[in-house]
Amino acid sequence: MIFQIFGQITPPYTGSYNSSQVGPNFGLIVFLNNILKLMFVVGGLIFFFNIVIAGFQFLNAGGDPKAIEQAWNKIWQSFVGLLIIAASFIITALISMLLFGNPLEILIPTLSGPN
């Protein structure tokens, strides 16, 4: 008996798809979407760890103005990076709204094939 610690992994569908089934869950779009999600998660984790490390630097500064300034700079740069990540979603939604009339058109693209 095999112990399933992380659950069961089902293999991908190997049959054929018709044009009505082709949507945002297939192909290159899903791959690129997953890469972007991974990048945003990694960016969020980097933000979190930078804030924690800067907090320890700030606490261990011992009144040294140079060390305190370095800690504040790290905190500031972390928040600017997080703001850039959040602003990328807003800018993409605005461009998508202007071009396509739907703010999610670029963020959640769909493919349609011949009927």
N, C-alpha and C positions, 0 to 999 in steps of 0.2 A: 504494500500500500504506500502510495506516495503522499507525503504531507504537503498540503497546499497552503503555504504561509501567506502568500500574497494574492491568492485567488486563482481563478482559472483564466488562461489566455486562450481565446478562440481564434483560430486561423482566419485570415481574410477570405472573403467570398471569391472563388475562382471561376465562377460561371460567367455568363455574358450579361451585359446590361443593355437595356434599350434606352432610347433617347429621353424618355420621360423620367428615368431614374438618375440621369446625370445631373448632379446639382453641386452644392457647395461641399459635399462630403467626399468627393472623389478627386484624385489626381494631384496635379501640381499645386493647385490652389490650397488644398489642405496641407500639403507639405510646407509651403511658404507661410501659411497661417500658423502652423505649429512652430516653425522657426521663430517667427515674430513673437509668439506667446512666450517661448522659451527665453528670448532675449529680454522681454519685459519682466519676467519672473527673476531672471538673473540680476537685472538692474535693480529691482526691488530688494533682493537679498544683499546686494552690494551696499545699497543705501542703508539698510538696517545695520549691517556689520560696521560700516563707517561711523554711524551715529554712536554705536556702543563703544567702539575704539576711541572715538573723539571724547566721549564722556569719561572714559578712564583716563585719558590724557589730561583732561581738564581737572579731574579730581586729584591726579598725581602731580599737578603742576607745582604745588607748594608755594604759590604766590609769585612764581617766576613769570614776569610779563610776556616774555618771548614764548614760553610753553603754552600759556593761556591763549595768546594770539594764534598760535599754530592750531590749537584745538578748535577755536572759534572758526578759523578758516576752513578746517575740515568739515565742521558742521554746516557751514554756509555752502560749501561746494557740494555737499551731499544733498542738501535741499534744492539747490539749483538743478542738479542732475535729475532728481525726482520730478521737478517742475517741467523739465524738458520732456521727460517721458509722458507725463500727463498732457502736456500741450500738443504732443504729436497726435494724440487721439482727437483732440478738439480741432486742430487744423485740418486733419484728414476728413473729419465729419463736415466741416464748413466747405471745403473744396468739393466734396461729394454732393452736398446739398446744392451748391451753385451749378455744378455740371450736370447732375443727374436728377435733382429734385428729391433725392432720398439720402439722408445722412449716413445710412448704413451700406450704401451701394459699394463703396470701396472697401469698407471694413469687413463686410460679409458678402463677397461677390458670388454670383450664381452663373452657371454656364447653361446654355440651352442648345440643344441640338435640333436637327431637322425632325419634323413629325412624320 
